[in-house]
Amino acid sequence: MVHRRTPTTVLAALALALTAAAPAHAADESVSVNFSVTNGTPTYRASGWIYGMTENGTGPADHFFKDVKFRYMRAGGAQLDSPGGWVSGRYDRRWNSTRAQLLRTRSLGGEFILLVHDLWGADGYPISRFPDDNGNWADYDNFLTRVIDDVRATGAPVQWDLWNEPNITLFWNRPQSQYFELWRRTYQRVRAAFPNQLIVGPSCACTPSTGGWWPQYLDFVRANNLVPDIISWHSLPGDPVQNVNVANQTLDSRGIPHPRPYQINEYGAGDEQNPGDGAWYITRLERAGADGLRANWASAGNLHNDLGNLLVRNSAGQHQPKGEWWVYRFYASQTGQIVATTPSQAYDSFATKSNGVAKILVGGGGTTGNVAVALQRLDTTTGIVQNNQVRVLVQRIPHNNGGAVQGPVTVQNSVVTLNGNATTVNLPHNNIDETFTITLLPPGSSGFQTVAAAQHSQQCLDNTNLSTADGNLQQQFYCEGGDQQLWNFTPVSGSTGTYTVVNQQSGKCLDVSGSSTADGVTVAQNTCSPGSASQQYTLRKVTYSGNDPHDYQLVARHSGKCVDVNGVSAAAGARIIQWSCKPSGQGGELNQTWRLWGSS
């Protein structure tokens, strides 16, 4: 059994009390990856969220979704007006928001799961009536007619989540028999209107069980031919693998055909929303074969923003990623074939291999201690092992107490010699909220990818306006994790510690304009020109009070001058120039000091 940390109190959509359990400490465990056994290709089944989009659907920026291969949004206008929705005569605002978020989700390549109960108004605020109160279905039938007509008018398909958490009084404050009749009528209306759109349920505040509410629901839908297309529940907290095993058992015993899709459409309790726990849920959802939507605990205007608490806004209102967003970004980069892994009691991993690279996401936020990751049968990878050696890149994803995280931190980037086509990577999991990633590369791949954060302003070197044009001037801007702020440092042959610096978004090289040697000349991007000294930079370690091992000056090889933020400005959009390098310890050099988290 895998043990999970549980919260002291947690809000299930708005409020659900749970008990606390103290985390274990200093446990040394082992997981393994067998690259000779494969199991399909990644579908990023854990990359879904509840709400997290602005009311009008315009924010956050596209890249926050695309960079994590966003798959699902689950929404229906909750918390807009309180009370709001049909039952309070305030349907239009909730529907208009739902429509905007639906269309944006589809434009981003995701599926939209419609929360019908939120449009009705049963989102945790006391409401005057529920469907079928006093035996009257007329009002609810009119409501359904309106919702069906509105969905049809969008021209976009949805998944119909008929009622959220009907087993707790916060969302269904009526007898179970009344809910069953609601399910019957809604199921039949939706199926008749949209034969090809999927119905989701019961989305209970529960996990599958052999007694209680769950089997009672299954008995009803089986007996009345009302089985949803997608079986759903909430895991707050819980283990998706154990959940699916019990779900299979309870469906089998009732003759309900499966496998059918499982959707854990709320996972991750409030204190589980960190890199360690988030990575664990990803690995367990993948192992379970269940789709997942990360829970959203926000209120007071934040529900419709911040990508379900994966982002934070700075004082200027700019979105910046938290550590857990970087976990999903790594997960999204895992391509090729899924390979077999074996978990330990508290840790699990999700691993992939493709030509020239293999990637392992390690999950486990319930304990601390050393984690030994045994990498087996590396001879079955393609283009990674050379002369019985492989490069091992290990990165730590910080939690930063829930604040913004500029990027993953490299803790190892070294060539190792294999023993029997295998090696073991030891991860010092000392912070319960953090996690690690492992990337395997050919031994000759000695470069690295990183953000570059100016230490006087804590803003990142940024390709202005995502331009692909030669001569585009570079700037500092709020660190927000996009490709325009990721730089690939490639070693220059025959010169130790000197690199070309290539922007991930544009594919072009950081270049001192006109190859000038003068102070104040702008730094731009240009098509990479092999051998051009104005596109080559030597990394010079910086030492000062409070410095970090990842702090460097970037010294242009042709001029011997430093990449510098003009005028020591702390303003977003300040230009990047070259300027005479200032020795460490003079106090003004921090606008020439770049923290390269991806360097070793």
C-alpha positions in Angstrom: 0.0 0.0 0.0 1.2 3.5 -0.8 0.6 5.9 2.1 -0.4 9.5 1.6 -0.2 12.5 3.7 -3.7 13.7 4.6 -4.7 17.3 5.3 -5.9 18.7 8.6 -8.9 20.3 6.9 -9.7 20.5 3.2 -12.5 22.0 1.2 -14.1 19.6 -1.3 -14.9 22.2 -3.9 -15.8 24.5 -1.0 -15.7 22.5 2.2 -15.0 18.9 3.2 -13.4 18.1 6.6 -10.7 15.4 6.6 -8.4 14.2 9.4 -4.7 14.7 9.7 -1.9 12.2 9.6 1.7 13.0 10.4 4.1 12.3 7.5 6.8 9.7 7.8 10.4 10.8 7.8 13.8 9.7 6.7 12.7 6.6 4.9 15.1 5.2 2.3 13.3 3.6 -0.6 13.9 2.3 -4.1 11.9 2.5 -7.3 13.0 0.9 -10.6 12.6 1.6 -14.3 12.9 -1.2 -16.9 13.4 0.3 -20.3 12.9 -3.1 -22.1 9.2 -3.2 -21.3 6.9 -0.6 -23.0 3.2 0.2 -22.6 1.9 2.6 -25.3 2.5 6.3 -25.7 1.8 9.2 -23.4 -1.6 10.8 -23.5 -1.1 13.2 -20.5 -4.1 11.9 -18.7 -3.3 13.9 -15.5 -3.2 17.3 -17.3 -6.7 18.6 -16.5 -8.0 21.3 -14.1 -11.2 22.5 -12.5 -11.8 26.1 -13.4 -8.6 28.3 -13.4 -9.5 30.4 -16.4 -10.6 34.0 -16.1 -14.4 34.7 -16.2 -14.2 35.8 -19.8 -11.9 33.0 -20.8 -9.0 35.2 -22.0 -6.4 34.4 -19.3 -4.0 33.0 -18.3 -1.8 33.2 -21.4 -1.9 30.4 -23.9 1.5 29.0 -23.2 0.6 28.2 -19.6 -1.9 25.6 -21.0 0.0 24.5 -24.1 3.4 24.0 -22.4 1.8 21.4 -20.1 -0.3 19.7 -22.9 -3.6 20.7 -21.2 -6.4 18.2 -21.8 -9.4 19.0 -19.7 -11.3 22.0 -18.1 -14.2 21.4 -15.8 -16.4 24.4 -15.2 -19.9 25.9 -15.0 -19.7 29.4 -13.6 -19.4 28.7 -9.9 -19.1 31.6 -7.4 -20.2 34.2 -10.0 -22.8 36.1 -8.0 -23.6 34.5 -4.6 -26.2 33.2 -4.8 -26.1 32.9 -8.5 -27.3 30.6 -11.3 -30.8 29.7 -12.5 -32.3 29.1 -9.1 -31.4 32.7 -8.1 -32.4 34.3 -11.4 -28.8 34.9 -12.4 -28.2 32.3 -15.0 -26.8 34.5 -17.8 -23.6 35.6 -16.2 -22.7 32.0 -15.3 -23.6 30.7 -18.8 -21.7 33.5 -20.5 -18.6 32.7 -18.5 -19.1 28.9 -19.2 -19.4 29.6 -22.9 -16.2 31.7 -23.0 -14.3 29.1 -21.1 -15.7 26.3 -23.2 -14.6 27.9 -26.5 -11.2 28.8 -25.1 -10.7 25.3 -23.9 -11.5 23.9 -27.3 -9.2 26.4 -29.0 -6.4 25.1 -26.8 -7.1 21.5 -27.8 -8.8 20.5 -24.6 -12.1 18.8 -23.7 -14.6 20.7 -21.7 -16.6 19.1 -18.8 -19.8 21.0 -18.1 -20.8 21.3 -14.5 -24.6 21.5 -14.7 -25.1 21.9 -11.0 -23.1 25.2 -11.0 -25.4 26.6 -13.7 -28.3 25.7 -11.5 -26.6 27.4 -8.6 -25.8 24.5 -6.2 -22.2 25.5 -5.7 -22.1 25.5 -1.9 -24.1 28.7 -1.3 -27.5 28.1 0.4 -30.2 28.0 -2.3 -33.9 28.2 -2.1 -34.8 24.9 -3.9 -33.5 21.8 -5.5 -34.9 20.0 -8.6 -38.1 18.1 -7.7 -38.8 20.0 -4.5 -42.5 19.5 -3.8 -42.7 17.1 -6.7 -42.3 19.9 -9.2 -40.0 19.2 -12.2 -41.3 22.0 -14.4 -38.6 24.6 -13.4 -35.8 22.1 -13.7 -37.1 20.9 -17.1 -37.1 24.5 -18.3 -33.6 24.9 -17.0 -32.4 21.8 -18.9 -34.0 23.1 -22.1 -32.1 26.4 -21.7 -28.8 24.6 -21.0 -29.2 22.2 -23.9 -30.1 25.0 -26.3 -27.2 27.1 -25.2 -24.7 24.2 -25.6 -26.1 23.4 -29.0 -25.7 27.1 -30.1 -21.9 27.0 -29.3 -21.4 24.2 -31.9 -18.9 22.7 -29.5 -19.1 19.3 -27.8 -19.0 19.0 -24.0 -18.8 16.2 -21.5 -21.9 16.4 -19.3 -21.1 16.1 -15.6 -24.7 15.9 -14.4 -24.3 16.9 -10.7 -21.2 17.4 -8.5 -20.8 15.6 -5.2 -24.4 14.4 -4.8 -23.5 12.4 -1.7 -22.8 15.4 0.6 -25.3 18.0 1.7 -23.1 21.0 0.6 -24.1 20.2 -3.0 -27.2 17.9 -2.7 -29.3 18.7 0.4 -32.1 16.2 -0.4 -32.8 12.5 -0.2 -30.8 10.1 -2.4 -34.0 9.0 -4.1 -34.6 12.5 -5.3 -31.1 12.6 -6.7 -31.7 9.3 -8.5 -34.7 10.8 -10.2 -32.7 13.8 -11.2 -30.0 11.6 -12.7 -32.7 9.6 -14.6 -34.4 12.7 -16.1 -31.1 14.6 -16.9 -29.5 11.5 -18.4 -32.4 10.9 -20.7 -32.7 14.5 -21.8 -29.0 14.9 -22.6 -28.8 11.5 -24.3 -31.8 12.4 -26.5 -30.4 15.8 -27.4 -26.7 14.8 -27.9 -26.4 11.1 -28.6 -22.7 11.4 -29.2 -21.7 13.5 -26.3 -20.4 11.8 -23.2 -22.1 11.7 -19.8 -20.0 11.8 -16.7 -20.9 10.6 -13.1 -21.4 10.4 -10.3 -18.5 12.7 -9.4 -19.0 11.9 -5.8 -17.1 13.2 -2.8 -16.0 9.6 -2.3 -13.8 6.9 -3.7 -15.1 3.6 -5.0 -16.2 1.3 -2.2 -18.0 -2.0 -1.6 -20.5 -0.5 0.8 -22.5 2.7 1.2 -23.4 5.4 -1.4 -21.1 4.1 -4.2 -22.7 0.7 -4.7 -26.2 2.1 -4.2 -25.5 4.4 -7.2 -24.2 1.6 -9.3 -27.2 -0.6 -8.6 -29.5 2.2 -9.6 -27.8 3.1 -12.9 -27.3 -0.6 -13.8 -30.9 -1.5 -13.1 -32.3 1.4 -15.1 -29.8 1.4 -18.1 -28.5 4.8 -17.0 -24.8 4.0 -16.7 -22.6 7.0 -17.5 -20.1 6.9 -20.4 -17.4 7.9 -17.9 -17.4 6.8 -14.3 -16.0 9.5 -12.1 -15.2 10.2 -8.4 -13.0 12.4 -6.3 -9.7 11.4 -4.6 -9.1 14.0 -1.8 -6.8 12.5 -0.7 -6.6 9.0 -2.1 -4.6 6.6 -4.3 -5.9 6.4 -7.9 -4.5 2.8 -8.3 -6.4 1.5 -5.3 -9.5 3.5 -6.4 -9.5 1.9 -9.9 -9.0 -1.6 -8.4 -12.1 -1.2 -6.3 -14.0 0.4 -9.1 -13.3 -2.6 -11.3 -14.4 -4.9 -8.6 -17.7 -3.1 -8.0 -18.5 -2.8 -11.7 -17.6 -6.5 -12.3 -19.9 -7.7 -9.6 -22.8 -5.9 -11.2 -22.1 -6.9 -14.8 -21.3 -3.3 -15.8 -19.0 -3.6 -18.8 -15.4 -2.2 -18.4 -12.8 -1.1 -19.1 -14.7 2.1 -19.6 -13.1 5.5 -19.0 -12.5 6.4 -15.4 -12.2 10.1 -14.5 -10.9 11.2 -11.1 -12.2 14.7 -11.7 -10.9 16.2 -8.4 -7.6 15.0 -7.1 -5.0 16.7 -4.9 -6.2 18.0 -1.5 -5.2 21.5 -0.4 -2.0 20.5 1.3 -1.1 18.1 -1.5 -0.8 20.8 -4.1 3.0 20.9 -4.3 5.6 19.4 -6.6 6.1 16.2 -4.5 2.4 15.3 -4.1 1.5 16.6 -7.6 4.2 14.4 -9.2 2.9 11.4 -7.1 -0.7 11.9 -8.3 0.6 12.1 -12.0 2.5 8.8 -11.6 -0.5 7.0 -9.9 -3.0 8.3 -12.5 -0.8 7.0 -15.2 -0.4 3.6 -13.5 -4.1 3.4 -12.8 -5.1 4.3 -16.4 -7.5 7.0 -15.1 -7.9 10.5 -16.4 -7.5 13.2 -13.7 -8.5 16.8 -13.1 -6.6 18.6 -10.4 -8.8 20.1 -7.6 -9.2 23.9 -7.2 -9.6 25.3 -3.7 -9.8 29.0 -4.6 -12.5 31.5 -3.8 -12.9 35.3 -3.6 -12.4 35.8 -7.3 -9.4 33.4 -7.6 -11.4 30.4 -8.8 -11.6 31.9 -12.3 -7.9 32.5 -12.6 -4.5 31.1 -11.8 -4.9 27.7 -13.6 -6.2 26.0 -10.5 -3.5 27.4 -8.2 -0.7 26.3 -10.5 0.2 30.0 -11.0 0.6 33.0 -8.8 0.3 36.7 -9.7 2.9 39.2 -8.8 2.4 42.8 -7.7 2.0 43.8 -11.4 -0.7 41.2 -11.9 1.5 39.0 -14.1 1.0 35.2 -13.9 4.1 33.3 -12.8 4.4 29.5 -12.4 4.6 27.7 -9.1 6.8 24.7 -8.7 4.0 22.2 -9.5 3.4 23.9 -12.9 7.0 23.0 -13.7 6.2 19.4 -12.8 3.4 19.3 -15.4 5.8 21.0 -17.9 8.3 18.2 -17.5 5.5 15.6 -17.7 4.4 17.2 -21.0 7.9 16.8 -22.4 7.8 13.1 -21.9 7.3 11.6 -25.4 7.9 8.4 -27.2 7.0 5.2 -25.4 6.0 4.7 -21.8 8.3 2.2 -20.0 7.6 0.0 -17.1 8.3 1.2 -13.5 8.0 -0.4 -10.1 7.0 1.7 -7.2 8.0 1.6 -3.5 5.8 2.1 -0.5 5.8 6.0 -0.7 7.3 6.7 -4.2 6.3 6.1 -7.8 7.6 7.2 -11.2 6.5 7.8 -14.7 9.1 7.1 -17.4 9.4 7.4 -21.1 12.0 6.8 -23.8 12.4 8.2 -27.3 15.2 8.6 -29.7 18.2 10.2 -27.9 16.5 10.9 -24.6 14.7 9.1 -21.7 12.8 10.9 -18.9 11.7 9.9 -15.5 9.3 11.9 -13.2 9.6 10.8 -9.6 6.6 11.3 -7.4 6.3 11.2 -3.6 5.4 13.9 -1.2 4.4 11.9 1.8 7.9 11.3 3.3 11.5 12.3 3.1 14.7 10.2 2.7 17.0 8.9 0.0 15.3 7.5 -3.1 17.3 5.1 -5.2 16.1 5.0 -8.8 17.3 1.8 -10.4 17.6 2.2 -14.2 17.6 -1.2 -15.9 18.1 -2.4 -19.5 19.4 0.8 -20.9 20.6 -1.2 -23.8 17.0 -1.1 -25.1 17.0 2.7 -25.5 17.9 4.3 -28.8 20.8 6.7 -29.2 21.4 7.3 -25.5 24.1 4.8 -24.5 27.6 5.3 -26.1 30.7 3.3 -25.1 28.7 1.9 -22.1 28.2 5.4 -20.8 25.2 7.7 -20.4 24.7 11.3 -19.3 22.5 11.7 -16.2 20.7 15.0 -15.6 18.9 15.3 -12.3 16.8 18.3 -11.5 15.0 19.3 -8.3 11.7 21.1 -8.6 11.3 23.5 -5.6 8.0 24.3 -3.8 9.2 27.7 -2.5 6.3 27.7 0.1 3.8 28.0 -2.7 5.4 31.1 -4.3 6.7 31.6 -7.8 9.4 29.3 -9.0 11.8 30.5 -11.8 12.7 27.0 -12.9 13.9 23.5 -12.0 17.3 23.4 -10.3 20.1 21.1 -11.7 21.7 19.0 -9.0 23.6 16.6 -11.2 24.8 16.6 -14.8 27.4 14.0 -15.2 28.5 11.0 -17.4 28.2 7.6 -15.7 29.5 4.2 -16.7 26.9 1.5 -16.8 27.2 -1.9 -15.0 25.3 -4.6 -16.8 23.3 -2.0 -18.9 22.1 -0.5 -15.6 22.9 2.3 -13.1 21.3 3.7 -10.0 20.6 7.4 -9.4 20.3 8.4 -5.8 17.9 11.3 -5.0 18.2 13.1 -1.7 14.5 13.8 -1.0 15.0 16.1 2.0 12.1 18.5 1.5 8.7 16.8 1.7 7.1 19.2 -0.8 9.7 18.9 -3.6 10.3 16.4 -6.3 13.0 15.3 -8.8 13.2 14.6 -12.5 15.8 12.5 -14.3 16.8 13.0 -17.9 19.1 10.5 -19.7 21.1 11.8 -22.7 24.0 10.6 -24.8 27.3 11.3 -22.9 28.4 13.9 -25.4 25.4 16.1 -24.7 27.2 18.4 -22.3 25.0 21.5 -22.7 22.1 22.5 -20.6 18.8 24.4 -20.8 17.9 27.1 -18.2 16.2 30.4 -17.4 18.6 33.3 -16.7 17.3 35.4 -13.8 18.9 38.9 -13.2 19.8 39.0 -9.6 19.1 42.7 -9.0 15.5 42.5 -10.3 14.6 38.7 -10.2 13.4 39.1 -13.8 14.3 36.7 -16.6 16.3 37.2 -19.9 13.4 37.3 -22.4 13.1 37.3 -26.2 11.0 40.4 -26.6 7.4 39.8 -27.9 8.3 36.3 -28.9 9.7 37.6 -32.2 11.5 35.3 -34.6 13.2 38.2 -36.4 16.9 38.7 -36.7 18.0 41.8 -34.7 15.2 41.5 -32.2 16.4 43.2 -29.0 16.3 41.3 -25.8 14.8 42.4 -22.5 14.3 41.4 -18.9 10.7 40.4 -18.0 8.8 38.7 -15.2 9.8 35.0 -15.1 6.9 33.1 -16.4 8.3 29.9 -17.8 7.6 30.3 -21.5 9.9 29.1 -24.2 11.0 32.7 -24.9 12.7 32.6 -21.5 14.4 29.2 -21.9 17.9 29.2 -23.2 20.0 26.3 -24.5 23.6 26.6 -23.6 25.7 24.6 -26.1 29.5 24.2 -25.5 31.8 25.8 -28.0 34.2 23.2 -29.2 37.8 23.6 -27.9 36.9 26.3 -25.4 36.2 25.3 -21.8 33.3 27.1 -20.2 32.2 29.0 -23.3 28.8 28.5 -24.9 26.5 29.6 -27.6 23.1 30.6 -26.1 20.1 29.7 -28.2 16.5 30.8 -27.5 14.1 27.8 -27.2 11.2 29.7 -28.8 12.9 31.4 -31.7 15.9 29.0 -32.3 18.2 32.0 -32.7 21.4 33.0 -30.9 22.0 35.6 -28.3 24.3 38.1 -30.1 25.9 41.4 -29.4 24.6 43.8 -32.0 27.1 44.4 -34.9 29.8 42.5 -33.0 30.6 45.8 -31.3 33.0 46.0 -28.5 31.6 49.3 -27.1 29.8 49.7 -23.8 26.1 50.1 -24.0 25.6 48.2 -27.3 22.3 46.2 -27.3 22.1 42.5 -27.1 19.8 41.0 -29.7 19.0 37.6 -31.3 20.3 36.6 -34.7 20.5 33.5 -36.9 23.2 31.3 -35.3 26.5 31.6 -37.1 29.0 28.9 -36.1 32.3 30.4 -35.0 30.9 33.9 -34.5 32.6 35.2 -31.3 29.8 37.8 -30.7 27.5 34.8 -30.2 29.8 33.0 -27.7 29.7 33.6 -23.9 32.0 32.5 -21.2 30.4 31.7 -17.8 32.3 33.4 -15.0 31.4 32.4 -11.5 30.2 35.3 -9.3 31.0 35.5 -5.6 29.2 37.9 -3.2 27.4 37.7 0.1 24.4 35.5 -0.4 25.3 34.3 -3.8 24.1 30.9 -5.2 26.3 28.3 -6.9 24.2 28.9 -10.1 25.2 32.6 -10.3 27.3 33.7 -13.3 28.4 36.6 -15.5 27.9 36.0 -19.2 31.1 37.4 -20.8 30.9 38.0 -24.5 34.0 36.3 -26.0 34.6 38.9 -28.7 34.6 41.9 -26.4 35.3 40.6 -22.9 32.3 42.5 -21.7 29.2 41.3 -19.7 25.6 40.8 -20.6 24.0 43.6 -18.5 20.5 45.0 -17.7 20.7 48.6 -18.9 20.9 51.2 -16.1 20.5 48.6 -13.3 16.8 49.0 -14.1 14.3 46.9 -12.2 11.5 47.7 -14.7 10.0 44.9 -16.8 11.0 45.5 -20.4 14.4 47.0 -19.6 16.9 46.4 -22.4 19.8 44.0 -22.3 23.2 45.5 -23.3 26.8 44.7 -23.0 28.9 46.6 -20.5 32.3 46.4 -18.9 32.3 43.7 -16.3 32.2 44.8 -12.7 34.3 42.7 -10.3 32.4 40.8 -7.6 31.9 42.6 -4.4 31.4 46.1 -5.7 27.6 46.0 -5.0 26.5 47.1 -8.4 27.2 43.9 -10.3 23.9 42.2 -9.7 22.5 43.5 -12.9 25.3 41.5 -14.6 24.7 38.5 -12.4 22.5 35.8 -13.9 21.2 32.8 -12.0 21.2 29.9 -14.3 19.2 27.3 -12.5 19.8 24.7 -15.2 23.6 24.8 -14.9 25.4 22.3 -12.8 
